[in-house]
Amino acid sequence: MKYIWFDLGYTLVYVNRELSYQHKLKQIGVDVSLEELKLAYHYTDKYFMREFPGLLGKNHEAYATSYHKILHDYLNLTNDLNLELLMKPDYVDEPKGRWRAFDDTIPVLRKLKEKGIGVGLISNWNHTARKVLEETGIIGHLDHIIVSSEVDVEKPNERIFNIALEKAGVAANECLYVGDNYYDDVVGSRKVGMDSILINPFDKKGIEEVEDVQVISNIKELLPTIKPVLLSV
């Protein structure tokens, strides 16, 4: 293995959306635990990935109402709540912005580079992608960055993967792709012959229909999973 490509959202970075939504729900008298919210968001994400491929990569306004209705179904909440308040984007006023790198993201990327393995990004993202990478400190650990809004093609279209391979000068069979969306990441990377690993933080929950890919819970588990390859480098 010469190169590992990563997705961005919920593979390398995340948003504290559950805490924000819990606060909004409390404002209208609804009390839901963070664990309940995390699982409901997870199921809702997986539902949209499966039923509406590519939609989560669009502007939030394009799917916000439908998303929140499904989220509320998983939470057993009625949909006569104040959706205007609940759907209002919440931008945390912090120096590093609303997106954060997972605790193990940079250590894992650093370890891979120490082993001489190339590290790159292939992401369906808008014009803010590089800002997110800069604010989270990830950008300096990537050899190549391929963003859908910059190359005018999105996963799972094989063209975005071929663009990445050409820029990195590697063959598909020398690469591994790691992401959290089976239908964009696994299906897309396979179109060009890449192996893949799927990140799913709740075991098989939300992806019960998926049986043909190795699943890990988070980026920290990547290194032990590919340890035989690392030892041979």
Phi and psi restraints in degrees (value plus and minus 20) as a CYANA .aco file:
   2 LYS   PHI    -126.1   -86.1
   2 LYS   PSI     -43.5    -3.5
   3 TYR   PHI    -169.3  -129.3
   3 TYR   PSI     119.3   159.3
   4 ILE   PHI    -142.6  -102.6
   4 ILE   PSI     104.7   144.7
   5 TRP   PHI    -120.9   -80.9
   5 TRP   PSI     124.0   164.0
   6 PHE   PHI    -144.6  -104.6
   6 PHE   PSI     128.4   168.4
   7 ASP   PHI     -95.8   -55.8
   7 ASP   PSI     150.9   190.9
   8 LEU   PHI    -123.8   -83.8
   8 LEU   PSI     -90.8   -50.8
   9 GLY   PHI     -83.9   -43.9
   9 GLY   PSI     106.4   146.4
  10 TYR   PHI      41.4    81.4
  10 TYR   PSI      -2.1    37.9
  11 THR   PHI    -137.3   -97.3
  11 THR   PSI     -72.3   -32.3
  12 LEU   PHI    -126.3   -86.3
  12 LEU   PSI     -50.2   -10.2
  13 VAL   PHI    -153.6  -113.6
  13 VAL   PSI     142.9   182.9
  14 TYR   PHI    -169.2  -129.2
  14 TYR   PSI     148.1   188.1
  15 VAL   PHI    -141.0  -101.0
  15 VAL   PSI     123.4   163.4
  16 ASN   PHI     -98.5   -58.5
  16 ASN   PSI      34.8    74.8
  17 ARG   PHI     -88.4   -48.4
  17 ARG   PSI     -52.1   -12.1
  18 GLU   PHI     -84.7   -44.7
  18 GLU   PSI     -62.3   -22.3
  19 LEU   PHI     -84.5   -44.5
  19 LEU   PSI     -62.1   -22.1
  20 SER   PHI     -83.1   -43.1
  20 SER   PSI     -64.0   -24.0
  21 TYR   PHI     -90.3   -50.3
  21 TYR   PSI     -54.7   -14.7
  22 GLN   PHI     -80.5   -40.5
  22 GLN   PSI     -61.5   -21.5
  23 HIS   PHI     -84.0   -44.0
  23 HIS   PSI     -63.1   -23.1
  24 LYS   PHI     -84.4   -44.4
  24 LYS   PSI     -61.2   -21.2
  25 LEU   PHI     -82.6   -42.6
  25 LEU   PSI     -59.3   -19.3
  26 LYS   PHI     -83.0   -43.0
  26 LYS   PSI     -52.3   -12.3
  27 GLN   PHI     -83.1   -43.1
  27 GLN   PSI     -45.3    -5.3
  28 ILE   PHI    -130.1   -90.1
  28 ILE   PSI      -1.3    38.7
  29 GLY   PHI      62.0   102.0
  29 GLY   PSI       1.9    41.9
  30 VAL   PHI    -132.9   -92.9
  30 VAL   PSI     106.8   146.8
  31 ASP   PHI    -131.0   -91.0
  31 ASP   PSI      95.4   135.4
  32 VAL   PHI    -151.8  -111.8
  32 VAL   PSI     117.8   157.8
  33 SER   PHI     -93.5   -53.5
  33 SER   PSI     137.2   177.2
  34 LEU   PHI     -82.9   -42.9
  34 LEU   PSI     -57.6   -17.6
  35 GLU   PHI     -84.5   -44.5
  35 GLU   PSI     -60.4   -20.4
  36 GLU   PHI     -82.6   -42.6
  36 GLU   PSI     -61.5   -21.5
  37 LEU   PHI     -86.6   -46.6
  37 LEU   PSI     -62.6   -22.6
  38 LYS   PHI     -79.7   -39.7
  38 LYS   PSI     -64.7   -24.7
  39 LEU   PHI     -89.1   -49.1
  39 LEU   PSI     -58.9   -18.9
  40 ALA   PHI     -85.4   -45.4
  40 ALA   PSI     -62.7   -22.7
  41 TYR   PHI     -81.7   -41.7
  41 TYR   PSI     -62.0   -22.0
  42 HIS   PHI     -79.7   -39.7
  42 HIS   PSI     -70.8   -30.8
  43 TYR   PHI     -81.7   -41.7
  43 TYR   PSI     -59.1   -19.1
  44 THR   PHI     -86.9   -46.9
  44 THR   PSI     -63.6   -23.6
  45 ASP   PHI     -76.6   -36.6
  45 ASP   PSI     -68.7   -28.7
  46 LYS   PHI     -85.8   -45.8
  46 LYS   PSI     -55.6   -15.6
  47 TYR   PHI     -80.8   -40.8
  47 TYR   PSI     -67.2   -27.2
  48 PHE   PHI     -89.6   -49.6
  48 PHE   PSI     -56.3   -16.3
  49 MET   PHI     -80.4   -40.4
  49 MET   PSI     -59.9   -19.9
  50 ARG   PHI     -98.2   -58.2
  50 ARG   PSI     -66.0   -26.0
  51 GLU   PHI    -110.3   -70.3
  51 GLU   PSI     -46.7    -6.7
  52 PHE   PHI    -154.3  -114.3
  52 PHE   PSI      48.0    88.0
  53 PRO   PHI     -74.0   -34.0
  53 PRO   PSI     113.3   153.3
  54 GLY   PHI      67.9   107.9
  54 GLY   PSI     -37.0     3.0
  55 LEU   PHI     -86.4   -46.4
  55 LEU   PSI     -57.7   -17.7
  56 LEU   PHI     -86.1   -46.1
  56 LEU   PSI     -35.9     4.1
  57 GLY   PHI    -107.0   -67.0
  57 GLY   PSI     -24.9    15.1
  58 LYS   PHI    -105.4   -65.4
  58 LYS   PSI     158.8   198.8
  59 ASN   PHI     -79.8   -39.8
  59 ASN   PSI     121.7   161.7
  60 HIS   PHI     -74.9   -34.9
  60 HIS   PSI     -56.0   -16.0
  61 GLU   PHI     -83.3   -43.3
  61 GLU   PSI     -43.3    -3.3
  62 ALA   PHI     -89.2   -49.2
  62 ALA   PSI     -42.3    -2.3
  63 TYR   PHI    -158.4  -118.4
  63 TYR   PSI     -16.4    23.6
  64 ALA   PHI     -76.5   -36.5
  64 ALA   PSI     -67.3   -27.3
  65 THR   PHI     -83.4   -43.4
  65 THR   PSI     -68.0   -28.0
  66 SER   PHI     -82.7   -42.7
  66 SER   PSI     -60.6   -20.6
  67 TYR   PHI     -81.0   -41.0
  67 TYR   PSI     -67.3   -27.3
  68 HIS   PHI     -88.3   -48.3
  68 HIS   PSI     -51.3   -11.3
  69 LYS   PHI     -86.2   -46.2
  69 LYS   PSI     -61.1   -21.1
  70 ILE   PHI     -87.7   -47.7
  70 ILE   PSI     -62.1   -22.1
  71 LEU   PHI     -76.7   -36.7
  71 LEU   PSI     -64.4   -24.4
  72 HIS   PHI     -87.6   -47.6
  72 HIS   PSI     -52.6   -12.6
  73 ASP   PHI     -80.8   -40.8
  73 ASP   PSI     -64.7   -24.7
  74 TYR   PHI     -86.8   -46.8
  74 TYR   PSI     -47.6    -7.6
  75 LEU   PHI    -110.5   -70.5
  75 LEU   PSI     -20.8    19.2
  76 ASN   PHI      38.1    78.1
  76 ASN   PSI      19.3    59.3
  77 LEU   PHI    -125.0   -85.0
  77 LEU   PSI     129.7   169.7
  78 THR   PHI     -95.7   -55.7
  78 THR   PSI     135.4   175.4
  79 ASN   PHI    -115.1   -75.1
  79 ASN   PSI      -1.5    38.5
  80 ASP   PHI    -117.5   -77.5
  80 ASP   PSI      -3.8    36.2
  81 LEU   PHI     -93.2   -53.2
  81 LEU   PSI     152.4   192.4
  82 ASN   PHI     -95.5   -55.5
  82 ASN   PSI      63.8   103.8
  83 LEU   PHI     -85.0   -45.0
  83 LEU   PSI     -51.1   -11.1
  84 GLU   PHI     -80.2   -40.2
  84 GLU   PSI     -63.2   -23.2
  85 LEU   PHI     -90.0   -50.0
  85 LEU   PSI     -65.9   -25.9
  86 LEU   PHI     -87.7   -47.7
  86 LEU   PSI     -51.2   -11.2
  87 MET   PHI    -108.5   -68.5
  87 MET   PSI     -26.8    13.2
  88 LYS   PHI     -82.9   -42.9
  88 LYS   PSI     104.1   144.1
  89 PRO   PHI     -76.3   -36.3
  89 PRO   PSI     118.5   158.5
  90 ASP   PHI    -135.2   -95.2
  90 ASP   PSI      86.6   126.6
  91 TYR   PHI    -122.5   -82.5
  91 TYR   PSI      91.1   131.1
  92 VAL   PHI     -88.5   -48.5
  92 VAL   PSI     105.4   145.4
  93 ASP   PHI    -103.4   -63.4
  93 ASP   PSI      59.5    99.5
  94 GLU   PHI    -148.6  -108.6
  94 GLU   PSI     136.1   176.1
  95 PRO   PHI     -75.8   -35.8
  95 PRO   PSI     -55.9   -15.9
  96 LYS   PHI    -115.2   -75.2
  96 LYS   PSI     -10.1    29.9
  97 GLY   PHI      55.1    95.1
  97 GLY   PSI    -188.8  -148.8
  98 ARG   PHI    -106.2   -66.2
  98 ARG   PSI     -46.2    -6.2
  99 TRP   PHI    -107.6   -67.6
  99 TRP   PSI     119.4   159.4
 100 ARG   PHI    -149.9  -109.9
 100 ARG   PSI     126.3   166.3
 101 ALA   PHI     -95.5   -55.5
 101 ALA   PSI     118.8   158.8
 102 PHE   PHI     -77.9   -37.9
 102 PHE   PSI     130.7   170.7
 103 ASP   PHI     -74.0   -34.0
 103 ASP   PSI     -53.9   -13.9
 104 ASP   PHI    -115.6   -75.6
 104 ASP   PSI     -20.9    19.1
 105 THR   PHI     -80.1   -40.1
 105 THR   PSI     -79.1   -39.1
 106 ILE   PHI     -86.6   -46.6
 106 ILE   PSI     -62.3   -22.3
 107 PRO   PHI     -77.3   -37.3
 107 PRO   PSI     -59.0   -19.0
 108 VAL   PHI     -87.9   -47.9
 108 VAL   PSI     -65.5   -25.5
 109 LEU   PHI     -81.7   -41.7
 109 LEU   PSI     -61.0   -21.0
 110 ARG   PHI     -83.1   -43.1
 110 ARG   PSI     -62.5   -22.5
 111 LYS   PHI     -83.6   -43.6
 111 LYS   PSI     -61.5   -21.5
 112 LEU   PHI     -81.9   -41.9
 112 LEU   PSI     -63.6   -23.6
 113 LYS   PHI     -87.5   -47.5
 113 LYS   PSI     -54.7   -14.7
 114 GLU   PHI     -81.1   -41.1
 114 GLU   PSI     -51.0   -11.0
 115 LYS   PHI    -104.7   -64.7
 115 LYS   PSI     -18.0    22.0
 116 GLY   PHI      62.0   102.0
 116 GLY   PSI      -5.4    34.6
 117 ILE   PHI    -112.4   -72.4
 117 ILE   PSI     109.4   149.4
 118 GLY   PHI     -87.1   -47.1
 118 GLY   PSI     128.0   168.0
 119 VAL   PHI    -151.9  -111.9
 119 VAL   PSI     106.1   146.1
 120 GLY   PHI    -161.5  -121.5
 120 GLY   PSI     152.2   192.2
 121 LEU   PHI    -142.0  -102.0
 121 LEU   PSI     113.1   153.1
 122 ILE   PHI    -148.2  -108.2
 122 ILE   PSI      89.5   129.5
 123 SER   PHI    -156.6  -116.6
 123 SER   PSI     119.7   159.7
 124 ASN   PHI    -103.6   -63.6
 124 ASN   PSI      84.9   124.9
 125 TRP   PHI    -174.2  -134.2
 125 TRP   PSI     138.9   178.9
 126 ASN   PHI    -108.4   -68.4
 126 ASN   PSI    -182.1  -142.1
 127 HIS   PHI     -85.9   -45.9
 127 HIS   PSI     -29.1    10.9
 128 THR   PHI    -107.6   -67.6
 128 THR   PSI     -21.0    19.0
 129 ALA   PHI     -75.6   -35.6
 129 ALA   PSI     -69.8   -29.8
 130 ARG   PHI     -87.7   -47.7
 130 ARG   PSI     -52.0   -12.0
 131 LYS   PHI     -84.2   -44.2
 131 LYS   PSI     -62.5   -22.5
 132 VAL   PHI     -81.0   -41.0
 132 VAL   PSI     -63.8   -23.8
 133 LEU   PHI     -83.8   -43.8
 133 LEU   PSI     -58.0   -18.0
 134 GLU   PHI     -90.0   -50.0
 134 GLU   PSI     -66.6   -26.6
 135 GLU   PHI     -87.2   -47.2
 135 GLU   PSI     -47.6    -7.6
 136 THR   PHI    -111.8   -71.8
 136 THR   PSI     -25.6    14.4
 137 GLY   PHI      59.9    99.9
 137 GLY   PSI      -9.6    30.4
 138 ILE   PHI    -102.8   -62.8
 138 ILE   PSI     -49.7    -9.7
 139 ILE   PHI     -76.3   -36.3
 139 ILE   PSI     -55.8   -15.8
 140 GLY   PHI     -93.3   -53.3
 140 GLY   PSI     -26.9    13.1
 141 HIS   PHI    -124.2   -84.2
 141 HIS   PSI     -13.9    26.1
 142 LEU   PHI    -130.3   -90.3
 142 LEU   PSI     115.6   155.6
 143 ASP   PHI    -103.8   -63.8
 143 ASP   PSI     -56.0   -16.0
 144 HIS   PHI    -160.8  -120.8
 144 HIS   PSI     123.3   163.3
 145 ILE   PHI    -147.3  -107.3
 145 ILE   PSI      96.8   136.8
 146 ILE   PHI    -138.3   -98.3
 146 ILE   PSI      95.9   135.9
 147 VAL   PHI    -139.5   -99.5
 147 VAL   PSI     113.3   153.3
 148 SER   PHI     -75.4   -35.4
 148 SER   PSI     -60.9   -20.9
 149 SER   PHI     -88.3   -48.3
 149 SER   PSI     -38.0     2.0
 150 GLU   PHI    -112.9   -72.9
 150 GLU   PSI     -42.8    -2.8
 151 VAL   PHI    -134.3   -94.3
 151 VAL   PSI     -17.7    22.3
 152 ASP   PHI      39.5    79.5
 152 ASP   PSI      16.1    56.1
 153 VAL   PHI    -174.8  -134.8
 153 VAL   PSI     124.8   164.8
 154 GLU   PHI    -138.4   -98.4
 154 GLU   PSI     133.8   173.8
 155 LYS   PHI     -82.1   -42.1
 155 LYS   PSI     122.7   162.7
 156 PRO   PHI    -113.0   -73.0
 156 PRO   PSI      -5.6    34.4
 157 ASN   PHI     -78.4   -38.4
 157 ASN   PSI     110.2   150.2
 158 GLU   PHI     -84.9   -44.9
 158 GLU   PSI     -39.3     0.7
 159 ARG   PHI     -82.4   -42.4
 159 ARG   PSI     -56.9   -16.9
 160 ILE   PHI     -86.9   -46.9
 160 ILE   PSI     -53.1   -13.1
 161 PHE   PHI     -92.5   -52.5
 161 PHE   PSI     -58.1   -18.1
 162 ASN   PHI     -87.1   -47.1
 162 ASN   PSI     -56.2   -16.2
 163 ILE   PHI     -80.2   -40.2
 163 ILE   PSI     -64.4   -24.4
 164 ALA   PHI     -82.8   -42.8
 164 ALA   PSI     -65.2   -25.2
 165 LEU   PHI     -82.0   -42.0
 165 LEU   PSI     -61.6   -21.6
 166 GLU   PHI     -85.1   -45.1
 166 GLU   PSI     -63.5   -23.5
 167 LYS   PHI     -86.0   -46.0
 167 LYS   PSI     -56.2   -16.2
 168 ALA   PHI    -105.0   -65.0
 168 ALA   PSI     -35.8     4.2
 169 GLY   PHI      48.3    88.3
 169 GLY   PSI      17.3    57.3
 170 VAL   PHI    -147.1  -107.1
 170 VAL   PSI     139.2   179.2
 171 ALA   PHI    -111.5   -71.5
 171 ALA   PSI     134.2   174.2
 172 ALA   PHI     -79.1   -39.1
 172 ALA   PSI     -57.1   -17.1
 173 ASN   PHI     -95.5   -55.5
 173 ASN   PSI     -20.5    19.5
 174 GLU   PHI    -121.1   -81.1
 174 GLU   PSI     -16.4    23.6
 175 CYS   PHI    -139.5   -99.5
 175 CYS   PSI     139.7   179.7
 176 LEU   PHI    -149.8  -109.8
 176 LEU   PSI     120.0   160.0
 177 TYR   PHI    -133.6   -93.6
 177 TYR   PSI     115.2   155.2
 178 VAL   PHI    -143.7  -103.7
 178 VAL   PSI     102.5   142.5
 179 GLY   PHI    -177.5  -137.5
 179 GLY   PSI     156.5   196.5
 180 ASP   PHI    -129.5   -89.5
 180 ASP   PSI     -20.2    19.8
 181 ASN   PHI    -136.3   -96.3
 181 ASN   PSI      85.8   125.8
 182 TYR   PHI     -76.3   -36.3
 182 TYR   PSI     -63.3   -23.3
 183 TYR   PHI     -96.5   -56.5
 183 TYR   PSI     -47.1    -7.1
 184 ASP   PHI    -111.2   -71.2
 184 ASP   PSI     -67.6   -27.6
 185 ASP   PHI    -104.8   -64.8
 185 ASP   PSI     -72.6   -32.6
 186 VAL   PHI     -93.8   -53.8
 186 VAL   PSI     -71.8   -31.8
 187 VAL   PHI     -80.4   -40.4
 187 VAL   PSI     -64.5   -24.5
 188 GLY   PHI     -84.4   -44.4
 188 GLY   PSI     -68.1   -28.1
 189 SER   PHI     -86.3   -46.3
 189 SER   PSI     -51.1   -11.1
 190 ARG   PHI     -88.2   -48.2
 190 ARG   PSI     -45.9    -5.9
 191 LYS   PHI     -81.0   -41.0
 191 LYS   PSI     -47.0    -7.0
 192 VAL   PHI    -125.9   -85.9
 192 VAL   PSI     -17.6    22.4
 193 GLY   PHI      73.9   113.9
 193 GLY   PSI      -1.2    38.8
 194 MET   PHI    -105.3   -65.3
 194 MET   PSI     125.2   165.2
 195 ASP   PHI     -95.7   -55.7
 195 ASP   PSI     141.6   181.6
 196 SER   PHI    -168.6  -128.6
 196 SER   PSI     137.6   177.6
 197 ILE   PHI    -151.0  -111.0
 197 ILE   PSI     115.8   155.8
 198 LEU   PHI    -123.9   -83.9
 198 LEU   PSI     110.2   150.2
 199 ILE   PHI    -112.9   -72.9
 199 ILE   PSI     105.2   145.2
 200 ASN   PHI    -164.5  -124.5
 200 ASN   PSI      86.7   126.7
 201 PRO   PHI     -89.3   -49.3
 201 PRO   PSI     -30.6     9.4
 202 PHE   PHI    -138.8   -98.8
 202 PHE   PSI      32.6    72.6
 203 ASP   PHI      34.1    74.1
 203 ASP   PSI    -141.6  -101.6
 204 LYS   PHI    -118.4   -78.4
 204 LYS   PSI     -16.1    23.9
 205 LYS   PHI     -82.9   -42.9
 205 LYS   PSI     110.6   150.6
 206 GLY   PHI      68.4   108.4
 206 GLY   PSI     -35.3     4.7
 207 ILE   PHI    -149.9  -109.9
 207 ILE   PSI      17.7    57.7
 208 GLU   PHI     -79.1   -39.1
 208 GLU   PSI     -46.1    -6.1
 209 GLU   PHI     -99.3   -59.3
 209 GLU   PSI     -29.7    10.3
 210 VAL   PHI    -114.4   -74.4
 210 VAL   PSI     104.1   144.1
 211 GLU   PHI    -152.6  -112.6
 211 GLU   PSI     -23.0    17.0
 212 ASP   PHI    -133.8   -93.8
 212 ASP   PSI       8.4    48.4
 213 VAL   PHI    -167.5  -127.5
 213 VAL   PSI     128.9   168.9
 214 GLN   PHI     -94.2   -54.2
 214 GLN   PSI     114.8   154.8
 215 VAL   PHI    -137.2   -97.2
 215 VAL   PSI     113.3   153.3
 216 ILE   PHI    -143.3  -103.3
 216 ILE   PSI     142.3   182.3
 217 SER   PHI    -105.3   -65.3
 217 SER   PSI     -47.5    -7.5
 218 ASN   PHI    -184.1  -144.1
 218 ASN   PSI     153.4   193.4
 219 ILE   PHI     -85.8   -45.8
 219 ILE   PSI     -46.1    -6.1
 220 LYS   PHI     -80.0   -40.0
 220 LYS   PSI     -53.6   -13.6
 221 GLU   PHI     -96.4   -56.4
 221 GLU   PSI     -27.5    12.5
 222 LEU   PHI     -83.7   -43.7
 222 LEU   PSI     -66.6   -26.6
 223 LEU   PHI     -80.7   -40.7
 223 LEU   PSI     -68.6   -28.6
 224 PRO   PHI     -81.8   -41.8
 224 PRO   PSI     -53.1   -13.1
 225 THR   PHI     -86.7   -46.7
 225 THR   PSI     -58.3   -18.3
 226 ILE   PHI    -123.4   -83.4
 226 ILE   PSI      -2.3    37.7
 227 LYS   PHI     -72.1   -32.1
 227 LYS   PSI     -63.5   -23.5
 228 PRO   PHI     -77.0   -37.0
 228 PRO   PSI     -56.1   -16.1
 229 VAL   PHI     -89.9   -49.9
 229 VAL   PSI     -62.5   -22.5
 230 LEU   PHI     -83.3   -43.3
 230 LEU   PSI     -58.4   -18.4
 231 LEU   PHI     -86.9   -46.9
 231 LEU   PSI     -44.9    -4.9
 232 SER   PHI    -108.4   -68.4
 232 SER   PSI     -28.1    11.9
